[in-house]
Amino acid sequence: MSRKPSHIGTLKYPILGVVKLDTKVKDAGVFINGAYAGTTHDNKTMHLRAGNYRMEIRAGGATKFAETVMVAAGKTIHINPGL
């Protein structure tokens, strides 16, 4: 009986990147590609698949930050929305 190597079925490289929101504001809304993702408090650190995302931070009924960010696997992006 042969055994499979232990690395079969696992990923050799990470497929996720990290987006960190650098803000003290806790109750602003976070939107990713137009969909509500929660508050800035709930999303201080987000693990997302590599790719491009439209990030918006909304507070007081107005968009305070809107930018397309490129998430790279194994990398961390810091966003300072200036709230």
PAROKOL-290641 format. One record per residue: residue number from 1; x negated, y, z of N, C-alpha, C in turn. Coordinates in steps of 0.05 Angstrom, whole numbers. Atoms other than C-alpha are relative to their C-alpha. Last residue first. Layout:
N
<NUM <X Y Z> <X Y Z> <X Y Z>>
...
END
This chain:
83
<83 <-25 -6 -14> <247 1188 188> <-6 14 26>>
<82 <-1 -28 -9> <185 1191 145> <26 8 13>>
<81 <-21 -15 13> <197 1125 109> <3 29 9>>
<80 <-6 -21 -20> <129 1097 129> <21 18 -13>>
<79 <-17 -21 11> <123 1031 92> <6 20 23>>
<78 <-10 -17 -21> <66 983 108> <16 23 -13>>
<77 <-5 -27 9> <55 927 57> <11 15 24>>
<76 <-18 -16 -17> <24 861 79> <2 29 -11>>
<75 <8 -28 -5> <-7 810 32> <21 14 17>>
<74 <22 0 -19> <-3 733 28> <-9 28 8>>
<73 <2 23 -18> <41 734 -34> <-25 3 17>>
<72 <19 20 9> <47 804 -63> <-3 -22 20>>
<71 <8 18 -21> <108 848 -52> <-18 -21 -13>>
<70 <8 25 11> <115 905 -102> <-12 -17 23>>
<69 <26 10 -11> <155 962 -75> <-6 -27 -12>>
<68 <4 27 9> <209 1003 -111> <-28 -9 11>>
<67 <24 6 15> <224 1065 -71> <0 -29 -8>>
<66 <-7 18 22> <281 1100 -36> <-25 -4 -17>>
<65 <24 12 13> <274 1135 31> <11 -19 -21>>
<64 <24 -14 -10> <322 1182 68> <-26 -10 -13>>
<63 <24 17 5> <385 1161 32> <-24 17 7>>
<62 <17 -9 22> <442 1200 64> <-23 -19 -3>>
<61 <-15 -1 25> <502 1179 107> <-17 8 -24>>
<60 <-18 -23 0> <467 1197 173> <15 3 -27>>
<59 <-7 -9 -26> <411 1148 158> <18 24 -2>>
<58 <-22 -20 -1> <395 1107 97> <6 6 29>>
<57 <-6 -4 -28> <330 1069 83> <20 23 1>>
<56 <-12 -26 -8> <324 1042 13> <5 0 30>>
<55 <-4 -4 -29> <278 988 -15> <13 28 4>>
<54 <-9 -27 -4> <283 966 -88> <7 3 29>>
<53 <-25 -5 -15> <244 902 -91> <5 30 2>>
<52 <-7 -28 -3> <190 875 -138> <27 3 14>>
<51 <-16 -12 21> <162 805 -130> <5 29 6>>
<50 <14 -18 17> <130 757 -80> <18 10 -23>>
<49 <14 13 23> <181 725 -35> <-15 22 -16>>
<48 <-14 1 25> <198 767 27> <-17 -15 -21>>
<47 <15 20 16> <179 764 100> <16 -4 -25>>
<46 <-15 17 19> <206 827 134> <-19 -18 -16>>
<45 <18 18 15> <177 861 196> <18 -18 -17>>
<44 <26 -11 -3> <213 920 228> <-21 -15 -16>>
<43 <17 6 23> <278 893 199> <-28 14 2>>
<42 <-1 28 7> <325 888 258> <-20 -8 -21>>
<41 <8 15 -23> <305 956 286> <-1 -30 -6>>
<40 <29 -1 -1> <308 987 217> <-10 -15 24>>
<39 <11 -25 -8> <380 963 213> <-31 0 0>>
<38 <-1 -5 -28> <410 907 173> <-12 27 7>>
<37 <16 20 -13> <397 878 104> <0 3 30>>
<36 <6 -7 -28> <451 915 65> <-15 -23 13>>
<35 <-15 16 -20> <446 897 -9> <-9 8 28>>
<34 <-28 -9 -3> <425 949 -61> <17 -15 21>>
<33 <-14 4 26> <361 913 -81> <30 6 2>>
<32 <19 12 18> <341 913 -7> <15 -7 -26>>
<31 <-12 13 23> <379 961 37> <-22 -11 -18>>
<30 <20 10 20> <358 980 107> <15 -14 -22>>
<29 <-7 24 16> <406 1022 149> <-22 -6 -20>>
<28 <-4 -6 29> <379 1071 201> <5 -26 -15>>
<27 <-27 5 9> <391 1052 274> <5 7 -29>>
<26 <-9 28 -3> <322 1041 303> <27 -5 -14>>
<25 <-29 0 3> <282 1103 284> <11 -28 -1>>
<24 <-11 3 -27> <211 1094 310> <31 0 0>>
<23 <-17 -22 -8> <185 1082 240> <10 -6 28>>
<22 <13 -16 -20> <131 1040 207> <17 24 7>>
<21 <-10 -27 -2> <171 989 169> <-13 14 23>>
<20 <-4 -11 -27> <130 927 155> <9 29 -2>>
<19 <-5 -28 1> <136 887 90> <6 9 28>>
<18 <-12 -13 -24> <103 819 90> <4 29 -6>>
<17 <15 -23 -8> <89 774 30> <15 13 24>>
<16 <-14 -23 -13> <113 704 18> <-20 23 5>>
<15 <-17 -12 20> <90 650 -31> <15 25 11>>
<14 <-25 -11 -11> <30 627 10> <17 12 -23>>
<13 <2 -29 -3> <-20 584 -28> <27 11 11>>
<12 <28 -7 -5> <-33 509 -24> <-2 30 6>>
<11 <11 -22 17> <40 493 -17> <-28 7 8>>
<10 <3 -26 -14> <59 426 12> <-11 20 -19>>
<9 <-26 -10 -10> <89 365 -22> <-3 25 16>>
<8 <-22 3 20> <22 330 -31> <26 9 13>>
<7 <-7 -26 11> <-30 359 18> <22 -2 -21>>
<6 <-17 -16 -17> <-31 297 62> <8 27 -12>>
<5 <16 -20 -15> <-57 253 7> <18 18 15>>
<4 <3 -25 14> <-7 199 -11> <-18 18 16>>
<3 <-11 -23 -14> <-19 131 19> <-4 25 -17>>
<2 <16 -24 1> <-29 67 -20> <14 23 14>>
<1 <-17 -23 0> <0 0 0> <-18 25 0>>
END
